[in-house]
Structure formats: structure tokens, C-alpha cells
């Protein structure tokens, strides 16, 4: 507030009769206005101080990322023995027991003292957990030898067991129990695998058999996703069959191996061994394989 003074003040006698009411409070109109302004500023300052008492915090904690998984499991079981003397067969598997290969190599089937007229039936299941995969079956390390005591056989004995075996690969004609150990119907052979010579079967398996067919899980839909002789695109195995990229939760086939009665002495003492290997690669981010060799586990 400014105060203006004069160098020569003039004396003025007070007039008590005409003194204005403003002088009663000693406050001019300008002072009053300035004072009100000061009060307003003080009010604003108080408001700023109060707003600083509020606070707020939001956060997203424990964020995690986990990679997906997929897992191929191969199962092999002895489901049937057809022999006039089943007790004489030396088989390492108990009937209806299942051998599971899940990471480690497992011993499959060994049979000793198989005689003409004997048949055994195996159940082979490719089971995929979590994300769906394309699956292929390959035969490896085929080895055959002649008997140690081959006198009844004509000529040199290099082993004739594989060519005299009869093998059928197929599925249960009763589709209501596709993955059970027992066969409720009969074996419906995959095309090209009906009672074929053992050496032909092993040759085809050595070349690799890609699981094919997309008939879904409906028991009335036809074959359950077969091998090389089947038509259709590769079977997408594993997961929920209601998903658009899944055809079957798993696929079960039966392998019947018979030594016919007509074979005679030619196979006496002969032996045959081979490996069955299942391989798979995930469906997502891989092109559909055209054959079993394309199922190598590497992205295309």
C-alpha cells in the first residue's frame, strides 16, 4: 500500500458534525479491498495443502510366462494268444499288461519257442499329451539269423522266419472301445497290411508309416487315423478333440503275428528281432508332413 505525503501539510480543523462513517473504522475502501484479496490468497494456500494428503497406487505383480508342452507316449500290450499249447510259448509280457515308453527306451516283446499254428496279437497306441502332434512309426535294426541246429532244413540256413510270418496291422472293428486292451470285434486291416509276409511288413515299416486320416473321435466315423495305406491328411493327435486342430486324443492299432501251420521245418530255430520307433512333431508352426521322414521334430 502506498502513502502519499505533502511537504507542506495544511491544517484542517475537524468538523465533528460532517465526519464520514468510514473514519470510524480507520479503514479506507482501498484497504478493505486489499484485505479481502489477502484473505482469498490465504484460502488458496490452504486448499493446496489439503490436496497433498491424498495418494493412490496400482500395480500388476507376479507376472509369469510359461512355455507350452507336448509329450508322445507309446504303449504296447499283449492282448491275445492263439495257440494249441499257449503255456509253452516263452513270452516276456503278461497278457493285458501294458509296457509304456515315455522318454526312456523300453523292452517290447520277446517270444521264444513259437511253433507253426501260433498267433499273438499286440495293441500299439500312440498317445499325445497337451498340444497335438503329427506321428510316424518306423521299424529299425531288423536282424535275422538261422537256427543253431538246422539239419531238418534244406540248404544253407540264413534265416527264413520273417518271410514266413503273416502279419496284419489294423484296428478293432468295434469302434466303441478303440483303446481298450481287448478286441471286442475283429481286426480291420489298414490298406496294404492284411496278412502280409513278415519281411514285407518290416520293409514297409522300415520306410516309415505316417499316421493319416481325420475322421475324428466319433465311433461311427470309420478308420481311426491309419498308416501309410490310409487316405487323407496326416492325423493330428493329442488334446481335446473339440479343438479345430485336433483329430484324435490318441490312436490305437492292433498287430497280429502268426506262424502258419503250413510252414513246416524251414524256420526251425530261426530268430528275428526289430525295433519299433514312434516319432512326432507339433502341429502348430509346422507344415503338414508328406511322409514319415518329414516328422523329424524340426520346424519347417
NUPA-74301 format. One record per residue (C-alpha): residue number from 1; x, y, z; chain; residue in one letter. Coordinates in nm, 2 decimals. Example, Ala and Ser with C-alpha at 12.3 -4.5 7.8 and 13.67 -1.06 7.14 Angstrom:
residues 2
atom seq->1 east->1.23 north->-0.45 up->0.78 mol->A type->a
atom seq->2 east->1.37 north->-0.11 up->0.71 mol->A type->s
//
This chain:
residues 300
atom seq->1 east->0.00 north->0.00 up->0.00 mol->A type->x
atom seq->2 east->0.14 north->0.35 up->-0.10 mol->A type->x
atom seq->3 east->0.11 north->0.66 up->0.13 mol->A type->x
atom seq->4 east->0.14 north->1.00 up->-0.04 mol->A type->x
atom seq->5 east->0.26 north->1.29 up->0.19 mol->A type->x
atom seq->6 east->0.28 north->1.66 up->0.12 mol->A type->x
atom seq->7 east->0.58 north->1.87 up->0.21 mol->A type->x
atom seq->8 east->0.36 north->2.15 up->0.35 mol->A type->x
atom seq->9 east->0.06 north->2.00 up->0.51 mol->A type->x
atom seq->10 east->-0.24 north->2.22 up->0.56 mol->A type->x
atom seq->11 east->-0.41 north->2.24 up->0.89 mol->A type->x
atom seq->12 east->-0.77 north->2.14 up->0.87 mol->A type->x
atom seq->13 east->-1.00 north->2.19 up->1.16 mol->A type->x
atom seq->14 east->-1.21 north->1.89 up->1.24 mol->A type->x
atom seq->15 east->-1.57 north->1.91 up->1.17 mol->A type->x
atom seq->16 east->-1.73 north->1.67 up->1.40 mol->A type->x
atom seq->17 east->-2.07 north->1.72 up->1.25 mol->A type->x
atom seq->18 east->-1.98 north->1.62 up->0.90 mol->A type->x
atom seq->19 east->-1.72 north->1.34 up->0.97 mol->A type->x
atom seq->20 east->-1.79 north->1.04 up->0.75 mol->A type->x
atom seq->21 east->-1.87 north->0.69 up->0.90 mol->A type->x
atom seq->22 east->-1.56 north->0.54 up->0.72 mol->A type->x
atom seq->23 east->-1.32 north->0.72 up->0.96 mol->A type->x
atom seq->24 east->-1.49 north->0.55 up->1.25 mol->A type->x
atom seq->25 east->-1.31 north->0.22 up->1.15 mol->A type->x
atom seq->26 east->-0.99 north->0.38 up->1.03 mol->A type->x
atom seq->27 east->-1.01 north->0.18 up->0.71 mol->A type->x
atom seq->28 east->-1.05 north->0.32 up->0.35 mol->A type->x
atom seq->29 east->-1.23 north->0.13 up->0.07 mol->A type->x
atom seq->30 east->-0.89 north->0.05 up->-0.09 mol->A type->x
atom seq->31 east->-0.76 north->-0.10 up->0.22 mol->A type->x
atom seq->32 east->-1.07 north->-0.31 up->0.26 mol->A type->x
atom seq->33 east->-1.04 north->-0.45 up->-0.09 mol->A type->x
atom seq->34 east->-0.67 north->-0.53 up->-0.05 mol->A type->x
atom seq->35 east->-0.75 north->-0.70 up->0.27 mol->A type->x
atom seq->36 east->-1.01 north->-0.92 up->0.11 mol->A type->x
atom seq->37 east->-0.77 north->-1.01 up->-0.16 mol->A type->x
atom seq->38 east->-0.52 north->-1.13 up->0.10 mol->A type->x
atom seq->39 east->-0.78 north->-1.35 up->0.26 mol->A type->x
atom seq->40 east->-0.85 north->-1.50 up->-0.08 mol->A type->x
atom seq->41 east->-0.49 north->-1.59 up->-0.13 mol->A type->x
atom seq->42 east->-0.47 north->-1.74 up->0.21 mol->A type->x
atom seq->43 east->-0.77 north->-1.96 up->0.12 mol->A type->x
atom seq->44 east->-0.60 north->-2.09 up->-0.19 mol->A type->x
atom seq->45 east->-0.29 north->-2.18 up->0.01 mol->A type->x
atom seq->46 east->-0.50 north->-2.38 up->0.25 mol->A type->x
atom seq->47 east->-0.65 north->-2.57 up->-0.04 mol->A type->x
atom seq->48 east->-0.31 north->-2.67 up->-0.19 mol->A type->x
atom seq->49 east->-0.20 north->-2.81 up->0.15 mol->A type->x
atom seq->50 east->-0.51 north->-3.03 up->0.18 mol->A type->x
atom seq->51 east->-0.48 north->-3.19 up->-0.17 mol->A type->x
atom seq->52 east->-0.13 north->-3.32 up->-0.09 mol->A type->x
atom seq->53 east->-0.28 north->-3.56 up->0.17 mol->A type->x
atom seq->54 east->-0.44 north->-3.79 up->-0.10 mol->A type->x
atom seq->55 east->-0.24 north->-4.07 up->-0.26 mol->A type->x
atom seq->56 east->-0.31 north->-4.37 up->-0.49 mol->A type->x
atom seq->57 east->-0.11 north->-4.68 up->-0.61 mol->A type->x
atom seq->58 east->-0.19 north->-4.95 up->-0.87 mol->A type->x
atom seq->59 east->0.03 north->-5.25 up->-0.96 mol->A type->x
atom seq->60 east->0.04 north->-5.59 up->-1.15 mol->A type->x
atom seq->61 east->0.25 north->-5.83 up->-0.96 mol->A type->x
atom seq->62 east->0.39 north->-6.18 up->-1.01 mol->A type->x
atom seq->63 east->0.37 north->-6.17 up->-1.39 mol->A type->x
atom seq->64 east->0.48 north->-6.51 up->-1.54 mol->A type->x
atom seq->65 east->0.53 north->-6.67 up->-1.88 mol->A type->x
atom seq->66 east->0.55 north->-7.04 up->-1.93 mol->A type->x
atom seq->67 east->0.62 north->-7.24 up->-2.24 mol->A type->x
atom seq->68 east->0.37 north->-7.50 up->-2.36 mol->A type->x
atom seq->69 east->0.44 north->-7.87 up->-2.35 mol->A type->x
atom seq->70 east->0.37 north->-8.17 up->-2.56 mol->A type->x
atom seq->71 east->0.46 north->-8.54 up->-2.50 mol->A type->x
atom seq->72 east->0.44 north->-8.85 up->-2.71 mol->A type->x
atom seq->73 east->0.38 north->-9.18 up->-2.52 mol->A type->x
atom seq->74 east->0.39 north->-9.52 up->-2.69 mol->A type->x
atom seq->75 east->0.22 north->-9.81 up->-2.54 mol->A type->x
atom seq->76 east->0.25 north->-10.18 up->-2.62 mol->A type->x
atom seq->77 east->0.04 north->-10.46 up->-2.48 mol->A type->x
atom seq->78 east->-0.01 north->-10.84 up->-2.53 mol->A type->x
atom seq->79 east->-0.39 north->-10.88 up->-2.58 mol->A type->x
atom seq->80 east->-0.43 north->-11.23 up->-2.72 mol->A type->x
atom seq->81 east->-0.26 north->-11.57 up->-2.76 mol->A type->x
atom seq->82 east->-0.40 north->-11.82 up->-3.00 mol->A type->x
atom seq->83 east->-0.21 north->-12.15 up->-2.96 mol->A type->x
atom seq->84 east->-0.28 north->-12.51 up->-2.91 mol->A type->x
atom seq->85 east->-0.02 north->-12.50 up->-2.63 mol->A type->x
atom seq->86 east->-0.01 north->-12.14 up->-2.50 mol->A type->x
atom seq->87 east->0.18 north->-12.24 up->-2.19 mol->A type->x
atom seq->88 east->0.47 north->-12.35 up->-2.40 mol->A type->x
atom seq->89 east->0.52 north->-12.00 up->-2.55 mol->A type->x
atom seq->90 east->0.80 north->-11.81 up->-2.38 mol->A type->x
atom seq->91 east->0.67 north->-11.45 up->-2.38 mol->A type->x
atom seq->92 east->0.81 north->-11.17 up->-2.16 mol->A type->x
atom seq->93 east->0.48 north->-10.99 up->-2.14 mol->A type->x
atom seq->94 east->0.18 north->-11.08 up->-1.92 mol->A type->x
atom seq->95 east->-0.15 north->-11.08 up->-2.11 mol->A type->x
atom seq->96 east->-0.33 north->-10.75 up->-2.09 mol->A type->x
atom seq->97 east->-0.02 north->-10.58 up->-1.92 mol->A type->x
atom seq->98 east->0.10 north->-10.26 up->-2.09 mol->A type->x
atom seq->99 east->0.46 north->-10.15 up->-2.15 mol->A type->x
atom seq->100 east->0.49 north->-9.77 up->-2.17 mol->A type->x
atom seq->101 east->0.77 north->-9.59 up->-2.35 mol->A type->x
atom seq->102 east->0.78 north->-9.23 up->-2.22 mol->A type->x
atom seq->103 east->1.13 north->-9.08 up->-2.25 mol->A type->x
atom seq->104 east->1.33 north->-9.40 up->-2.19 mol->A type->x
atom seq->105 east->1.37 north->-9.69 up->-2.44 mol->A type->x
atom seq->106 east->1.17 north->-9.99 up->-2.32 mol->A type->x
atom seq->107 east->1.19 north->-10.36 up->-2.40 mol->A type->x
atom seq->108 east->0.89 north->-10.45 up->-2.61 mol->A type->x
atom seq->109 east->0.80 north->-10.81 up->-2.70 mol->A type->x
atom seq->110 east->1.02 north->-11.12 up->-2.69 mol->A type->x
atom seq->111 east->0.88 north->-11.46 up->-2.79 mol->A type->x
atom seq->112 east->1.05 north->-11.79 up->-2.77 mol->A type->x
atom seq->113 east->0.95 north->-12.14 up->-2.89 mol->A type->x
atom seq->114 east->0.69 north->-12.01 up->-3.14 mol->A type->x
atom seq->115 east->0.56 north->-12.31 up->-3.34 mol->A type->x
atom seq->116 east->0.36 north->-12.34 up->-3.66 mol->A type->x
atom seq->117 east->-0.01 north->-12.26 up->-3.58 mol->A type->x
atom seq->118 east->0.07 north->-12.00 up->-3.31 mol->A type->x
atom seq->119 east->-0.06 north->-11.64 up->-3.33 mol->A type->x
atom seq->120 east->-0.01 north->-11.35 up->-3.09 mol->A type->x
atom seq->121 east->-0.19 north->-11.01 up->-3.10 mol->A type->x
atom seq->122 east->-0.04 north->-10.68 up->-2.98 mol->A type->x
atom seq->123 east->-0.21 north->-10.35 up->-2.91 mol->A type->x
atom seq->124 east->0.00 north->-10.04 up->-3.01 mol->A type->x
atom seq->125 east->-0.12 north->-9.70 up->-2.90 mol->A type->x
atom seq->126 east->0.03 north->-9.36 up->-2.99 mol->A type->x
atom seq->127 east->-0.08 north->-9.12 up->-2.72 mol->A type->x
atom seq->128 east->-0.01 north->-8.74 up->-2.72 mol->A type->x
atom seq->129 east->-0.05 north->-8.52 up->-2.42 mol->A type->x
atom seq->130 east->-0.13 north->-8.15 up->-2.44 mol->A type->x
atom seq->131 east->-0.05 north->-7.99 up->-2.77 mol->A type->x
atom seq->132 east->-0.13 north->-8.20 up->-3.08 mol->A type->x
atom seq->133 east->0.14 north->-8.37 up->-3.29 mol->A type->x
atom seq->134 east->0.19 north->-8.55 up->-3.62 mol->A type->x
atom seq->135 east->0.31 north->-8.90 up->-3.55 mol->A type->x
atom seq->136 east->0.50 north->-9.16 up->-3.76 mol->A type->x
atom seq->137 east->0.60 north->-9.52 up->-3.69 mol->A type->x
atom seq->138 east->0.94 north->-9.66 up->-3.81 mol->A type->x
atom seq->139 east->1.10 north->-10.00 up->-3.80 mol->A type->x
atom seq->140 east->1.47 north->-10.01 up->-3.73 mol->A type->x
atom seq->141 east->1.75 north->-10.25 up->-3.66 mol->A type->x
atom seq->142 east->1.60 north->-10.56 up->-3.83 mol->A type->x
atom seq->143 east->1.81 north->-10.86 up->-3.78 mol->A type->x
atom seq->144 east->1.75 north->-11.23 up->-3.87 mol->A type->x
atom seq->145 east->1.95 north->-11.54 up->-3.82 mol->A type->x
atom seq->146 east->1.93 north->-11.91 up->-3.89 mol->A type->x
atom seq->147 east->1.88 north->-12.18 up->-3.63 mol->A type->x
atom seq->148 east->2.17 north->-12.33 up->-3.44 mol->A type->x
atom seq->149 east->2.06 north->-12.68 up->-3.53 mol->A type->x
atom seq->150 east->1.94 north->-12.66 up->-3.89 mol->A type->x
atom seq->151 east->1.97 north->-13.02 up->-4.00 mol->A type->x
atom seq->152 east->1.60 north->-13.05 up->-4.10 mol->A type->x
atom seq->153 east->1.62 north->-12.75 up->-4.32 mol->A type->x
atom seq->154 east->1.73 north->-12.79 up->-4.69 mol->A type->x
atom seq->155 east->2.03 north->-12.59 up->-4.80 mol->A type->x
atom seq->156 east->2.22 north->-12.32 up->-4.61 mol->A type->x
atom seq->157 east->2.03 north->-12.16 up->-4.32 mol->A type->x
atom seq->158 east->2.04 north->-11.78 up->-4.32 mol->A type->x
atom seq->159 east->1.70 north->-11.74 up->-4.15 mol->A type->x
atom seq->160 east->1.36 north->-11.76 up->-4.32 mol->A type->x
atom seq->161 east->1.14 north->-11.66 up->-4.03 mol->A type->x
atom seq->162 east->1.04 north->-11.31 up->-4.14 mol->A type->x
atom seq->163 east->0.93 north->-11.42 up->-4.49 mol->A type->x
atom seq->164 east->0.71 north->-11.70 up->-4.34 mol->A type->x
atom seq->165 east->0.54 north->-11.49 up->-4.07 mol->A type->x
atom seq->166 east->0.20 north->-11.35 up->-4.16 mol->A type->x
atom seq->167 east->0.13 north->-11.00 up->-4.01 mol->A type->x
atom seq->168 east->-0.19 north->-10.79 up->-4.00 mol->A type->x
atom seq->169 east->-0.20 north->-10.43 up->-3.89 mol->A type->x
atom seq->170 east->-0.53 north->-10.27 up->-3.83 mol->A type->x
atom seq->171 east->-0.79 north->-10.16 up->-3.57 mol->A type->x
atom seq->172 east->-1.09 north->-10.30 up->-3.38 mol->A type->x
atom seq->173 east->-1.40 north->-10.33 up->-3.60 mol->A type->x
atom seq->174 east->-1.60 north->-10.25 up->-3.28 mol->A type->x
atom seq->175 east->-1.53 north->-9.87 up->-3.26 mol->A type->x
atom seq->176 east->-1.69 north->-9.83 up->-2.92 mol->A type->x
atom seq->177 east->-1.37 north->-9.94 up->-2.74 mol->A type->x
atom seq->178 east->-1.09 north->-9.82 up->-2.95 mol->A type->x
atom seq->179 east->-0.83 north->-9.80 up->-2.68 mol->A type->x
atom seq->180 east->-0.92 north->-10.10 up->-2.46 mol->A type->x
atom seq->181 east->-0.68 north->-10.39 up->-2.43 mol->A type->x
atom seq->182 east->-0.92 north->-10.64 up->-2.56 mol->A type->x
atom seq->183 east->-1.05 north->-10.67 up->-2.91 mol->A type->x
atom seq->184 east->-1.43 north->-10.67 up->-2.90 mol->A type->x
atom seq->185 east->-1.48 north->-10.72 up->-3.27 mol->A type->x
atom seq->186 east->-1.22 north->-10.83 up->-3.53 mol->A type->x
atom seq->187 east->-0.91 north->-10.66 up->-3.67 mol->A type->x
atom seq->188 east->-1.00 north->-10.45 up->-3.97 mol->A type->x
atom seq->189 east->-0.67 north->-10.42 up->-4.16 mol->A type->x
atom seq->190 east->-0.53 north->-10.09 up->-4.28 mol->A type->x
atom seq->191 east->-0.50 north->-10.09 up->-4.66 mol->A type->x
atom seq->192 east->-0.20 north->-10.30 up->-4.77 mol->A type->x
atom seq->193 east->-0.14 north->-10.46 up->-4.42 mol->A type->x
atom seq->194 east->-0.38 north->-10.75 up->-4.43 mol->A type->x
atom seq->195 east->-0.20 north->-11.08 up->-4.36 mol->A type->x
atom seq->196 east->0.12 north->-10.98 up->-4.54 mol->A type->x
atom seq->197 east->0.45 north->-11.16 up->-4.52 mol->A type->x
atom seq->198 east->0.66 north->-11.05 up->-4.23 mol->A type->x
atom seq->199 east->0.95 north->-10.93 up->-4.44 mol->A type->x
atom seq->200 east->0.71 north->-10.71 up->-4.65 mol->A type->x
atom seq->201 east->0.56 north->-10.57 up->-4.33 mol->A type->x
atom seq->202 east->0.91 north->-10.49 up->-4.19 mol->A type->x
atom seq->203 east->1.01 north->-10.34 up->-4.52 mol->A type->x
atom seq->204 east->0.71 north->-10.10 up->-4.52 mol->A type->x
atom seq->205 east->0.77 north->-10.01 up->-4.16 mol->A type->x
atom seq->206 east->1.14 north->-9.95 up->-4.22 mol->A type->x
atom seq->207 east->1.04 north->-9.70 up->-4.48 mol->A type->x
atom seq->208 east->0.82 north->-9.53 up->-4.22 mol->A type->x
atom seq->209 east->0.44 north->-9.51 up->-4.17 mol->A type->x
atom seq->210 east->0.28 north->-9.18 up->-4.13 mol->A type->x
atom seq->211 east->-0.05 north->-9.17 up->-3.93 mol->A type->x
atom seq->212 east->-0.31 north->-9.04 up->-4.17 mol->A type->x
atom seq->213 east->-0.69 north->-8.98 up->-4.17 mol->A type->x
atom seq->214 east->-0.90 north->-8.71 up->-4.00 mol->A type->x
atom seq->215 east->-1.22 north->-8.89 up->-3.92 mol->A type->x
atom seq->216 east->-1.25 north->-8.76 up->-3.56 mol->A type->x
atom seq->217 east->-1.33 north->-8.95 up->-3.24 mol->A type->x
atom seq->218 east->-1.68 north->-9.05 up->-3.34 mol->A type->x
atom seq->219 east->-1.70 north->-9.43 up->-3.31 mol->A type->x
atom seq->220 east->-1.91 north->-9.44 up->-3.63 mol->A type->x
atom seq->221 east->-1.67 north->-9.23 up->-3.84 mol->A type->x
atom seq->222 east->-1.47 north->-9.50 up->-4.00 mol->A type->x
atom seq->223 east->-1.10 north->-9.59 up->-3.96 mol->A type->x
atom seq->224 east->-0.92 north->-9.42 up->-3.66 mol->A type->x
atom seq->225 east->-0.64 north->-9.25 up->-3.84 mol->A type->x
atom seq->226 east->-0.43 north->-9.51 up->-4.00 mol->A type->x
atom seq->227 east->-0.09 north->-9.56 up->-4.15 mol->A type->x
atom seq->228 east->0.07 north->-9.53 up->-4.50 mol->A type->x
atom seq->229 east->-0.21 north->-9.70 up->-4.69 mol->A type->x
atom seq->230 east->-0.48 north->-9.47 up->-4.55 mol->A type->x
atom seq->231 east->-0.61 north->-9.17 up->-4.74 mol->A type->x
atom seq->232 east->-0.63 north->-8.82 up->-4.61 mol->A type->x
atom seq->233 east->-0.42 north->-8.56 up->-4.44 mol->A type->x
atom seq->234 east->-0.19 north->-8.65 up->-4.15 mol->A type->x
atom seq->235 east->-0.37 north->-8.72 up->-3.83 mol->A type->x
atom seq->236 east->-0.34 north->-8.45 up->-3.56 mol->A type->x
atom seq->237 east->-0.31 north->-8.65 up->-3.24 mol->A type->x
atom seq->238 east->-0.34 north->-8.52 up->-2.88 mol->A type->x
atom seq->239 east->-0.55 north->-8.28 up->-2.68 mol->A type->x
atom seq->240 east->-0.93 north->-8.20 up->-2.69 mol->A type->x
atom seq->241 east->-1.10 north->-8.34 up->-3.00 mol->A type->x
atom seq->242 east->-1.34 north->-8.04 up->-2.99 mol->A type->x
atom seq->243 east->-1.05 north->-7.82 up->-3.08 mol->A type->x
atom seq->244 east->-1.02 north->-7.73 up->-3.45 mol->A type->x
atom seq->245 east->-0.66 north->-7.86 up->-3.48 mol->A type->x
atom seq->246 east->-0.71 north->-8.20 up->-3.30 mol->A type->x
atom seq->247 east->-0.84 north->-8.51 up->-3.48 mol->A type->x
atom seq->248 east->-0.79 north->-8.77 up->-3.21 mol->A type->x
atom seq->249 east->-0.68 north->-8.78 up->-2.85 mol->A type->x
atom seq->250 east->-0.48 north->-9.10 up->-2.93 mol->A type->x
atom seq->251 east->-0.47 north->-9.37 up->-3.20 mol->A type->x
atom seq->252 east->-0.47 north->-9.75 up->-3.13 mol->A type->x
atom seq->253 east->-0.38 north->-10.02 up->-3.37 mol->A type->x
atom seq->254 east->-0.35 north->-10.40 up->-3.33 mol->A type->x
atom seq->255 east->-0.07 north->-10.61 up->-3.47 mol->A type->x
atom seq->256 east->-0.14 north->-10.98 up->-3.52 mol->A type->x
atom seq->257 east->0.17 north->-11.20 up->-3.58 mol->A type->x
atom seq->258 east->0.11 north->-11.56 up->-3.70 mol->A type->x
atom seq->259 east->0.33 north->-11.85 up->-3.79 mol->A type->x
atom seq->260 east->0.11 north->-12.06 up->-4.02 mol->A type->x
atom seq->261 east->0.09 north->-12.44 up->-3.98 mol->A type->x
atom seq->262 east->0.20 north->-12.49 up->-4.34 mol->A type->x
atom seq->263 east->0.55 north->-12.35 up->-4.28 mol->A type->x
atom seq->264 east->0.70 north->-12.69 up->-4.18 mol->A type->x
atom seq->265 east->1.06 north->-12.72 up->-4.07 mol->A type->x
atom seq->266 east->1.21 north->-12.44 up->-4.27 mol->A type->x
atom seq->267 east->1.20 north->-12.19 up->-3.98 mol->A type->x
atom seq->268 east->1.32 north->-12.43 up->-3.71 mol->A type->x
atom seq->269 east->1.54 north->-12.25 up->-3.47 mol->A type->x
atom seq->270 east->1.54 north->-11.92 up->-3.67 mol->A type->x
atom seq->271 east->1.52 north->-11.58 up->-3.49 mol->A type->x
atom seq->272 east->1.40 north->-11.24 up->-3.58 mol->A type->x
atom seq->273 east->1.44 north->-10.91 up->-3.40 mol->A type->x
atom seq->274 east->1.35 north->-10.55 up->-3.48 mol->A type->x
atom seq->275 east->1.28 north->-10.21 up->-3.31 mol->A type->x
atom seq->276 east->0.96 north->-10.01 up->-3.34 mol->A type->x
atom seq->277 east->1.01 north->-9.64 up->-3.30 mol->A type->x
atom seq->278 east->0.74 north->-9.37 up->-3.28 mol->A type->x
atom seq->279 east->0.83 north->-9.01 up->-3.35 mol->A type->x
atom seq->280 east->0.63 north->-8.69 up->-3.35 mol->A type->x
atom seq->281 east->0.65 north->-8.32 up->-3.40 mol->A type->x
atom seq->282 east->0.40 north->-8.05 up->-3.30 mol->A type->x
atom seq->283 east->0.12 north->-7.94 up->-3.54 mol->A type->x
atom seq->284 east->0.15 north->-7.57 up->-3.47 mol->A type->x
atom seq->285 east->0.41 north->-7.38 up->-3.67 mol->A type->x
atom seq->286 east->0.49 north->-7.69 up->-3.88 mol->A type->x
atom seq->287 east->0.37 north->-7.77 up->-4.23 mol->A type->x
atom seq->288 east->0.18 north->-8.09 up->-4.28 mol->A type->x
atom seq->289 east->0.43 north->-8.37 up->-4.34 mol->A type->x
atom seq->290 east->0.41 north->-8.55 up->-4.67 mol->A type->x
atom seq->291 east->0.57 north->-8.87 up->-4.53 mol->A type->x
atom seq->292 east->0.72 north->-9.01 up->-4.22 mol->A type->x
atom seq->293 east->1.07 north->-8.88 up->-4.30 mol->A type->x
atom seq->294 east->0.93 north->-8.52 up->-4.26 mol->A type->x
atom seq->295 east->0.83 north->-8.60 up->-3.90 mol->A type->x
atom seq->296 east->1.18 north->-8.51 up->-3.76 mol->A type->x
atom seq->297 east->1.10 north->-8.27 up->-3.48 mol->A type->x
atom seq->298 east->1.25 north->-7.97 up->-3.65 mol->A type->x
atom seq->299 east->1.04 north->-7.66 up->-3.76 mol->A type->x
atom seq->300 east->0.97 north->-7.64 up->-4.14 mol->A type->x
//
